[in-house]
Amino acid sequence: MCIFIPWIMLQGKCYLFLEATSQLYRSLAPIQPWLYYLLESYQGPEKVVGVFLSAAYMVSKGTDLMNRAKLWRGAFWKLLQNVVR
């Protein structure tokens, strides 16, 4: 029974790291299409509206990305920690 406990703990750390990586990727993936849409959908003088909307999107997305990057970093360090104490 003692042999299986470190394996389960290591497996949990791997799942935590995989989940954090997935969340970070899912936050990063939609940035480029949305910026393209916001910047290219306005022409002429309305282009300023697209720039302001893009800036607001990046500010709101920046806080989310920082939180997810911190989660990923914590999961990465937990993955590298020794299982047996």
MODELLER restraints for C-alpha pairs under 7 A, 6 or more apart:
rsr = mdl.restraints
at = mdl.atoms
rsr.add(forms.Gaussian(group=physical.xy_distance, feature=features.Distance(at['CA:6:A'], at['CA:83:A']), mean=5.83, stdev=0.5))
rsr.add(forms.Gaussian(group=physical.xy_distance, feature=features.Distance(at['CA:6:A'], at['CA:84:A']), mean=6.39, stdev=0.5))
rsr.add(forms.Gaussian(group=physical.xy_distance, feature=features.Distance(at['CA:9:A'], at['CA:83:A']), mean=6.72, stdev=0.5))
rsr.add(forms.Gaussian(group=physical.xy_distance, feature=features.Distance(at['CA:10:A'], at['CA:83:A']), mean=6.48, stdev=0.5))
rsr.add(forms.Gaussian(group=physical.xy_distance, feature=features.Distance(at['CA:13:A'], at['CA:78:A']), mean=6.62, stdev=0.5))
rsr.add(forms.Gaussian(group=physical.xy_distance, feature=features.Distance(at['CA:13:A'], at['CA:79:A']), mean=5.33, stdev=0.5))
rsr.add(forms.Gaussian(group=physical.xy_distance, feature=features.Distance(at['CA:14:A'], at['CA:79:A']), mean=6.47, stdev=0.5))
rsr.add(forms.Gaussian(group=physical.xy_distance, feature=features.Distance(at['CA:16:A'], at['CA:75:A']), mean=6.17, stdev=0.5))
rsr.add(forms.Gaussian(group=physical.xy_distance, feature=features.Distance(at['CA:17:A'], at['CA:72:A']), mean=6.81, stdev=0.5))
rsr.add(forms.Gaussian(group=physical.xy_distance, feature=features.Distance(at['CA:17:A'], at['CA:75:A']), mean=4.99, stdev=0.5))
rsr.add(forms.Gaussian(group=physical.xy_distance, feature=features.Distance(at['CA:17:A'], at['CA:76:A']), mean=6.05, stdev=0.5))
rsr.add(forms.Gaussian(group=physical.xy_distance, feature=features.Distance(at['CA:17:A'], at['CA:79:A']), mean=6.89, stdev=0.5))
rsr.add(forms.Gaussian(group=physical.xy_distance, feature=features.Distance(at['CA:20:A'], at['CA:71:A']), mean=6.32, stdev=0.5))
rsr.add(forms.Gaussian(group=physical.xy_distance, feature=features.Distance(at['CA:20:A'], at['CA:72:A']), mean=4.98, stdev=0.5))
rsr.add(forms.Gaussian(group=physical.xy_distance, feature=features.Distance(at['CA:20:A'], at['CA:75:A']), mean=6.76, stdev=0.5))
rsr.add(forms.Gaussian(group=physical.xy_distance, feature=features.Distance(at['CA:21:A'], at['CA:72:A']), mean=6.18, stdev=0.5))
rsr.add(forms.Gaussian(group=physical.xy_distance, feature=features.Distance(at['CA:23:A'], at['CA:68:A']), mean=6.93, stdev=0.5))
rsr.add(forms.Gaussian(group=physical.xy_distance, feature=features.Distance(at['CA:24:A'], at['CA:68:A']), mean=5.57, stdev=0.5))
rsr.add(forms.Gaussian(group=physical.xy_distance, feature=features.Distance(at['CA:24:A'], at['CA:69:A']), mean=6.65, stdev=0.5))
rsr.add(forms.Gaussian(group=physical.xy_distance, feature=features.Distance(at['CA:27:A'], at['CA:65:A']), mean=6.66, stdev=0.5))
rsr.add(forms.Gaussian(group=physical.xy_distance, feature=features.Distance(at['CA:35:A'], at['CA:54:A']), mean=6.04, stdev=0.5))
rsr.add(forms.Gaussian(group=physical.xy_distance, feature=features.Distance(at['CA:38:A'], at['CA:50:A']), mean=5.18, stdev=0.5))
rsr.add(forms.Gaussian(group=physical.xy_distance, feature=features.Distance(at['CA:38:A'], at['CA:53:A']), mean=6.85, stdev=0.5))
rsr.add(forms.Gaussian(group=physical.xy_distance, feature=features.Distance(at['CA:38:A'], at['CA:54:A']), mean=6.12, stdev=0.5))
rsr.add(forms.Gaussian(group=physical.xy_distance, feature=features.Distance(at['CA:39:A'], at['CA:50:A']), mean=5.04, stdev=0.5))
rsr.add(forms.Gaussian(group=physical.xy_distance, feature=features.Distance(at['CA:39:A'], at['CA:51:A']), mean=6.28, stdev=0.5))
rsr.add(forms.Gaussian(group=physical.xy_distance, feature=features.Distance(at['CA:42:A'], at['CA:50:A']), mean=6.10, stdev=0.5))
